[in-house]
Amino acid sequence: MKNRRDLCAANEAGFLKFEGLTNVIKTGCQLTPAYKSKYCYNHATRITHSHCDSAQLCSEEVVQLITSKKQTRNGIYYQVALLEDDEKMVWMPASELPQSIVDEFEASETGNLSKELLSHVINPSPANEPPRKAKKYDTVIENEQRDEVSTLKCNTEKDKGRFRHRTAGILAGLRPCGVIVLLSELFTSESKSQVYAHLHEFLRKHPTVSNNLEFICYDDGCHLRKYAQNSTRKHLTETTKCLAGINIVVDKMHMSGHVDEWCKANCDPNKFSQLNKVDTEICEQCFSWLSRYAYMTRRMNQSTFLFFLLYMCDLHNEREVKKLKNSHYM
């Protein structure tokens, strides 16, 4: 079990922007829900003070038109047009729409909404959110350029998973000796765009590491390597050039699940003599230890969650350094 924590249900209210990279990653609100609520204190307050008839509504979108409905196993869904993007039609469950809007659609042959009702579904946007004209970012970096990633036959890509009301786990970077040097939260999914962005941020802040880094072992190394070597992306910054030149390979334990010929030729750790005696599964061993605290961290708020994990990792690093010193490796 991964170390995750509960998130506010405001899926449209949070973004991550990394210095040097041109993309924005949509995360949703990164805060923890308030007691007996699906929303954090800030969003729960906005919903309470809004004119919406349904407390379930927590979207930054503005419904312009309900066009049709359908019955699914999960209940009734309505197809709606959004006020700020006439070309975008989305299906939303009835629980996320104000009851007055649903009632008007049911009573109307066309489903057109009045201006009075339109004003009832407007939610204030957080101050740190990019302008809504940048709505194209909602599909995250993955849709920016497909590179050659989609041509790989390895069914190991993690972008498909979606955790709406819980974080997607943590990203940890370790040296072969077991010392943890990178720890970051992942939102929505363990997408290659987020993994790449966190690696870029770490190497940007630690240029001496990037100058000496020769290999990165990652369970989905083939997709990450293709992503890093994109002809446009690799020229954005000095760090992106560095990442494009690093040998990103798959760890030995997961290599059996990679079937693409390009992956076998370029990402097989067994083909690099420098990795013969390297424990490429060191991250899996770390997660096995860290997952013992998964039930403890699940209900923690953001600050406590990060502090707890950082503190535990610091204690872990002290133990590993002590072992290295006792073994005369340091």
C-alpha positions as CSV (number, residue, x, y, z in Angstrom):
1,M,0.0,0.0,0.0
2,K,1.3,3.4,-0.9
3,N,1.5,6.4,1.4
4,R,-1.5,8.5,0.3
5,R,-3.6,11.1,2.1
6,D,-7.2,12.4,1.5
7,L,-7.7,15.4,-0.7
8,C,-10.3,18.1,-1.0
9,A,-12.9,17.2,-3.7
10,A,-12.3,20.5,-5.6
11,N,-10.8,18.9,-8.6
12,E,-10.3,22.1,-10.6
13,A,-8.8,24.3,-8.0
14,G,-5.0,23.6,-8.0
15,F,-2.0,23.6,-10.3
16,L,1.7,22.9,-10.1
17,K,4.2,25.1,-12.1
18,F,7.9,24.3,-12.2
19,E,10.5,26.8,-13.0
20,G,12.0,26.4,-16.4
21,L,9.2,24.2,-17.7
22,T,6.5,25.5,-19.9
23,N,3.7,23.2,-18.8
24,V,1.2,23.4,-15.9
25,I,0.1,20.3,-14.1
26,K,-3.5,20.2,-12.8
27,T,-3.6,18.7,-9.3
28,G,-6.9,19.8,-7.8
29,C,-7.0,21.4,-4.4
30,Q,-4.0,20.0,-2.5
31,L,-5.5,20.6,1.0
32,T,-7.1,18.0,3.3
33,P,-10.9,17.8,3.7
34,A,-12.4,19.4,6.8
35,Y,-14.0,17.3,9.4
36,K,-17.1,15.4,8.1
37,S,-16.7,17.1,4.7
38,K,-15.4,16.2,1.2
39,Y,-13.9,19.7,0.9
40,C,-11.2,21.7,2.7
41,Y,-12.2,24.5,4.9
42,N,-11.7,27.2,2.2
43,H,-13.9,25.4,-0.4
44,A,-16.5,24.3,2.1
45,T,-16.9,27.9,3.1
46,R,-17.3,29.0,-0.5
47,I,-20.0,26.4,-1.2
48,T,-21.9,27.3,2.0
49,H,-21.9,31.0,1.0
50,S,-22.8,30.4,-2.7
51,H,-26.3,30.4,-4.1
52,C,-25.9,26.8,-5.3
53,D,-28.7,24.4,-4.3
54,S,-26.3,21.5,-4.1
55,A,-23.3,21.4,-1.7
56,Q,-21.8,18.7,-3.9
57,L,-20.9,21.3,-6.6
58,C,-17.3,22.3,-6.3
59,S,-16.1,23.0,-9.9
60,E,-14.5,26.1,-11.3
61,E,-16.5,25.6,-14.5
62,V,-19.7,27.5,-15.2
63,V,-22.6,25.4,-16.7
64,Q,-24.0,27.1,-19.8
65,L,-26.3,24.4,-21.1
66,I,-27.6,20.9,-20.3
67,T,-28.1,19.1,-23.5
68,S,-29.0,15.5,-22.6
69,K,-28.9,12.9,-19.9
70,K,-28.1,9.2,-19.6
71,Q,-28.6,6.4,-17.0
72,T,-25.4,4.5,-16.0
73,R,-24.6,2.0,-13.3
74,N,-23.4,4.9,-11.2
75,G,-26.5,6.9,-11.5
76,I,-27.8,9.6,-13.8
77,Y,-25.3,11.8,-15.8
78,Y,-26.0,15.0,-17.6
79,Q,-24.2,16.3,-20.6
80,V,-23.4,20.0,-20.1
81,A,-21.7,22.8,-22.1
82,L,-19.4,25.1,-20.2
83,L,-19.7,28.9,-20.3
84,E,-16.0,29.6,-20.9
85,D,-15.5,26.9,-23.5
86,D,-18.5,26.5,-25.9
87,E,-16.8,23.6,-27.7
88,K,-16.3,21.5,-24.5
89,M,-19.0,19.1,-23.6
90,V,-18.7,17.1,-20.4
91,W,-20.8,14.5,-18.6
92,M,-21.4,15.3,-14.9
93,P,-23.3,13.3,-12.3
94,A,-26.5,14.7,-11.0
95,S,-25.0,15.1,-7.6
96,E,-22.5,17.7,-8.9
97,L,-25.2,20.0,-10.4
98,P,-27.5,22.3,-8.5
99,Q,-31.0,20.8,-8.3
100,S,-32.7,23.9,-9.7
101,I,-30.7,23.5,-12.9
102,V,-31.6,19.8,-13.2
103,D,-35.2,20.6,-12.5
104,E,-35.3,23.2,-15.2
105,F,-33.7,20.9,-17.8
106,E,-36.2,18.1,-16.9
107,A,-39.1,20.6,-17.4
108,S,-37.7,22.0,-20.7
109,E,-37.5,20.4,-24.1
110,T,-34.2,22.2,-24.9
111,G,-32.6,22.4,-21.6
112,N,-31.5,26.0,-22.0
113,L,-30.6,27.8,-18.8
114,S,-31.7,31.2,-17.8
115,K,-29.2,34.0,-17.0
116,E,-30.5,34.0,-13.4
117,L,-29.6,30.3,-13.0
118,L,-26.3,30.8,-14.7
119,S,-25.3,33.2,-11.9
120,H,-26.0,30.5,-9.3
121,V,-23.3,28.1,-10.4
122,I,-20.3,30.6,-10.5
123,N,-17.6,29.6,-8.0
124,P,-14.7,32.0,-7.1
125,S,-11.3,30.8,-8.4
126,P,-8.3,30.6,-6.0
127,A,-5.9,33.5,-6.3
128,N,-3.0,31.3,-7.3
129,E,-4.9,29.7,-10.2
130,P,-3.8,30.6,-13.7
131,P,-6.2,32.6,-15.9
132,R,-9.1,30.4,-17.2
133,K,-8.0,31.1,-20.8
134,A,-5.3,28.6,-20.0
135,K,-7.9,25.9,-19.8
136,K,-6.0,23.8,-22.4
137,Y,-3.7,22.8,-19.5
138,D,-6.5,20.8,-18.0
139,T,-5.3,17.7,-20.0
140,V,-1.9,18.1,-18.3
141,I,1.4,17.8,-20.0
142,E,0.6,14.4,-21.4
143,N,-1.4,15.8,-24.3
144,E,1.1,18.6,-25.1
145,Q,3.2,16.4,-27.4
146,R,2.9,12.7,-27.6
147,D,6.5,12.4,-28.6
148,E,7.2,8.8,-29.7
149,V,6.0,7.5,-26.3
150,S,2.7,6.2,-27.7
151,T,4.7,3.9,-30.2
152,L,6.1,1.9,-27.3
153,K,4.5,-1.5,-26.8
154,C,5.4,-1.7,-23.1
155,N,2.1,-1.6,-21.2
156,T,3.7,0.1,-18.2
157,E,2.6,3.7,-18.6
158,K,1.0,5.1,-15.4
159,D,-0.8,8.1,-16.7
160,K,-4.1,6.3,-17.0
161,G,-4.6,5.9,-13.2
162,R,-6.7,8.7,-11.6
163,F,-7.0,9.4,-7.9
164,R,-9.6,12.1,-7.5
165,H,-9.9,12.4,-3.8
166,R,-6.6,11.1,-2.7
167,T,-3.0,11.7,-3.6
168,A,-1.3,9.2,-6.0
169,G,1.5,8.4,-3.6
170,I,5.0,9.8,-3.2
171,L,8.0,10.0,-5.5
172,A,11.3,9.0,-3.8
173,G,14.8,9.2,-5.2
174,L,17.5,7.1,-3.6
175,R,21.2,6.6,-4.1
176,P,22.3,2.9,-4.5
177,C,23.5,3.0,-0.9
178,G,20.0,3.6,0.3
179,V,20.2,7.3,1.2
180,I,17.0,9.2,0.3
181,V,17.7,12.4,-1.6
182,L,14.3,13.2,-3.2
183,L,10.8,13.0,-1.7
184,S,7.7,14.6,-3.4
185,E,4.0,14.2,-3.4
186,L,2.2,13.0,-6.6
187,F,-1.3,14.1,-7.5
188,T,-3.9,12.5,-9.8
189,S,-1.5,9.8,-11.1
190,E,2.1,8.9,-11.3
191,S,2.4,10.4,-14.7
192,K,5.7,10.8,-16.5
193,S,5.1,14.6,-16.7
194,Q,5.0,14.9,-12.9
195,V,8.0,12.5,-12.4
196,Y,10.0,14.4,-15.0
197,A,9.0,17.8,-13.5
198,H,10.1,16.7,-10.0
199,L,13.4,15.3,-11.3
200,H,14.0,18.6,-13.2
201,E,13.3,20.6,-10.1
202,F,15.7,18.5,-8.0
203,L,18.5,18.6,-10.5
204,R,18.0,22.3,-11.1
205,K,18.5,23.0,-7.4
206,H,21.5,20.6,-7.1
207,P,23.7,21.2,-10.2
208,T,26.6,19.2,-8.8
209,V,24.4,16.1,-8.7
210,S,23.3,16.6,-12.3
211,N,26.9,16.9,-13.4
212,N,27.8,13.5,-11.9
213,L,24.6,11.6,-12.5
214,E,25.0,8.9,-15.2
215,F,22.0,6.6,-14.6
216,I,18.4,6.9,-13.4
217,C,16.6,3.6,-12.7
218,Y,12.8,3.8,-12.9
219,D,10.2,1.1,-13.3
220,D,8.7,2.9,-16.3
221,G,12.1,4.1,-17.6
222,C,11.3,3.7,-21.3
223,H,8.4,6.1,-21.4
224,L,10.2,8.6,-19.1
225,R,13.3,8.4,-21.4
226,K,11.3,9.1,-24.5
227,Y,9.6,12.0,-22.7
228,A,12.9,13.5,-21.7
229,Q,14.4,13.1,-25.1
230,N,11.7,15.0,-26.9
231,S,13.3,17.3,-29.5
232,T,11.5,20.4,-28.2
233,R,11.5,19.7,-24.4
234,K,15.2,18.9,-24.1
235,H,16.3,22.4,-25.2
236,L,14.2,24.3,-22.7
237,T,16.8,24.7,-20.0
238,E,20.3,23.4,-19.1
239,T,18.6,20.9,-16.8
240,T,16.4,19.5,-19.6
241,K,19.5,19.0,-21.7
242,C,21.1,17.2,-18.8
243,L,18.1,14.9,-18.4
244,A,18.0,14.2,-22.1
245,G,21.6,13.0,-21.9
246,I,21.2,10.8,-18.8
247,N,20.8,7.0,-19.3
248,I,17.3,6.4,-17.9
249,V,16.8,2.6,-17.6
250,V,14.3,0.2,-16.1
251,D,15.2,-1.5,-12.8
252,K,16.0,-5.2,-13.0
253,M,12.9,-6.3,-11.2
254,H,10.5,-4.7,-13.6
255,M,12.5,-5.3,-16.8
256,S,10.6,-8.6,-17.5
257,G,7.4,-6.6,-18.1
258,H,9.0,-4.5,-20.9
259,V,8.5,-6.0,-24.3
260,D,9.2,-3.3,-26.8
261,E,12.4,-3.8,-28.9
262,W,13.5,-0.2,-28.4
263,C,13.1,-0.5,-24.7
264,K,15.1,-3.8,-24.6
265,A,17.9,-2.2,-26.7
266,N,18.1,1.1,-24.7
267,C,16.6,0.6,-21.3
268,D,17.8,-2.8,-20.2
269,P,20.0,-2.4,-17.1
270,N,21.7,-5.7,-17.8
271,K,23.3,-4.2,-20.9
272,F,25.3,-1.7,-18.8
273,S,28.3,-3.1,-17.1
274,Q,28.3,-0.2,-14.7
275,L,25.1,-1.5,-13.1
276,N,26.1,-5.1,-12.7
277,K,26.7,-4.7,-8.9
278,V,24.1,-2.0,-8.3
279,D,21.0,-2.6,-6.4
280,T,18.5,-1.1,-8.8
281,E,15.5,-2.2,-6.6
282,I,16.6,0.0,-3.7
283,C,13.5,2.2,-4.2
284,E,11.2,-0.8,-3.9
285,Q,12.9,-1.8,-0.7
286,C,12.4,1.7,0.7
287,F,8.7,1.7,-0.3
288,S,8.3,-1.7,1.4
289,W,9.5,-0.1,4.6
290,L,7.6,3.2,4.2
291,S,4.3,1.5,3.4
292,R,4.1,0.3,7.0
293,Y,2.9,3.8,7.9
294,A,0.3,4.0,5.1
295,Y,-2.7,3.7,7.5
296,M,-1.2,6.3,9.8
297,T,-0.7,8.8,7.0
298,R,-4.0,8.4,5.3
299,R,-5.9,10.8,7.4
300,M,-3.1,13.3,8.1
301,N,-3.4,16.9,6.8
302,Q,-0.9,18.1,4.2
303,S,1.6,19.6,6.7
304,T,1.6,16.7,9.1
305,F,1.9,14.2,6.2
306,L,4.9,15.9,4.7
307,F,6.6,16.5,8.1
308,F,6.1,12.9,9.2
309,L,7.5,11.4,6.0
310,L,10.4,13.8,5.9
311,Y,11.2,13.0,9.5
312,M,11.0,9.3,9.0
313,C,13.2,9.6,5.9
314,D,15.7,11.6,7.9
315,L,15.9,8.9,10.5
316,H,16.3,6.4,7.8
317,N,19.2,8.3,6.2
318,E,20.9,8.5,9.6
319,R,20.7,4.7,10.0
320,E,22.0,4.1,6.5
321,V,24.9,6.6,6.9
322,K,25.8,4.9,10.2
323,K,25.9,1.5,8.5
324,L,28.2,2.9,5.7
325,K,30.6,4.3,8.3
326,N,30.7,1.1,10.3
327,S,31.4,-0.8,7.0
328,H,34.2,1.7,6.2
329,Y,32.5,2.8,3.0
330,M,32.6,6.5,4.2
